[in-house]
Amino acid sequence: MSGLTLQINLSDEIATKTLASKLAQSCRHGAVIYLHGDLGAGKTTFSRYLLQALGHQGNVKSPTYTLVETYQLDTLAVFHFDLYRLHDPEELEFMGIRDYFAPEHLCVVEWPERGQPLLPVPDLDLQLKITSASARQLQINALTARGAAMLELIV
């Protein structure tokens, strides 16, 4: 069952961290998550908290220039994409994009619209909107059955 939507007001960075931690529990066996939002909306911050909740101990760099950062956790490979500087989606073919999106991998993609039509349908599509200096509004859409199951675990 896909098509579920959840709206959440994130009052501050602690609320963002809490939600990312809840989401981490539901994606330990892989998923595809898209993150949309203006510059400064909190996409990379959300990604950092998600990775930390999954057990990553080091820094989480924004992959703006490298397009992808790889994190090999104990039981999960995580690929964090930032496609902001992507000039042409065909560049993704040259980097072997399809190999990253195995069902058992977690792929978190910032600026996914720049990679279309080469990216798969996400399990969860997250839209972050700035509502104040520290607050964000988050809309999460489950677009697959897997995404709906993930979303149900965080409500």
HELIX and SHEET records of a PDB file:
HELIX    1   1 GLU A   13  SER A   26  1                                  14    
HELIX    2   2 LYS A   43  ALA A   53  1                                  11    
HELIX    3   3 GLU A   90  PHE A   94  1                                   5    
HELIX    4   4 ILE A   97  TYR A  100  1                                   4    
HELIX    5   5 PRO A  112  GLY A  115  5                                   4    
HELIX    6   6 ALA A  145  ILE A  154  1                                  10    
SHEET    1   A 7 THR A   5  LEU A  10  0                                        
SHEET    2   A 7 ARG A 136  ALA A 142 -1                                        
SHEET    3   A 7 LEU A 124  ILE A 130 -1                                        
SHEET    4   A 7 ALA A  31  HIS A  36  1                                        
SHEET    5   A 7 LEU A 106  GLU A 110  1                                        
SHEET    6   A 7 ALA A  77  ASP A  82  1                                        
SHEET    7   A 7 VAL A  68  GLN A  72 -1                                        
END                                                                             
